[in-house]
């Protein structure tokens, strides 16, 4: 049974930082590209960042470029999202997801975590 478990969300002031983690089990982590997505109330789930199986390729949404950094540790079966210079518009539930090849399209991912709330106050 595949499980993706996110952690690290919380309440932070604008300009602050958070680091999200997503730990996977039940799959061979190094065989999967990993993505981070977010969903704000009343909005569709949107792409945030993705990283290839070996970490050699990363992709970011324009809205987070230069502020967020995705990384992974295959020995720990964990993917991270370091978020800096946070803005109120970053407020959302953040999800990690897994698929063979990275993609910016949510429906192409095979496995999803349950999400972690990030709230940025102004």
Secondary structure as GFF3:
##gff-version 3
##sequence-region A 1 122
A	DSSP	beta_strand	3	7	.	.	.	ID=ss1
A	DSSP	beta_strand	10	13	.	.	.	ID=ss2
A	DSSP	beta_strand	18	25	.	.	.	ID=ss3
A	DSSP	three_ten_helix	29	31	.	.	.	ID=ss4
A	DSSP	beta_strand	33	39	.	.	.	ID=ss5
A	DSSP	beta_strand	46	51	.	.	.	ID=ss6
A	DSSP	beta_strand	58	60	.	.	.	ID=ss7
A	DSSP	beta_strand	68	73	.	.	.	ID=ss8
A	DSSP	beta_strand	78	83	.	.	.	ID=ss9
A	DSSP	three_ten_helix	88	90	.	.	.	ID=ss10
A	DSSP	beta_strand	92	99	.	.	.	ID=ss11
A	DSSP	three_ten_helix	106	108	.	.	.	ID=ss12
A	DSSP	beta_strand	111	112	.	.	.	ID=ss13
A	DSSP	beta_strand	116	121	.	.	.	ID=ss14
###
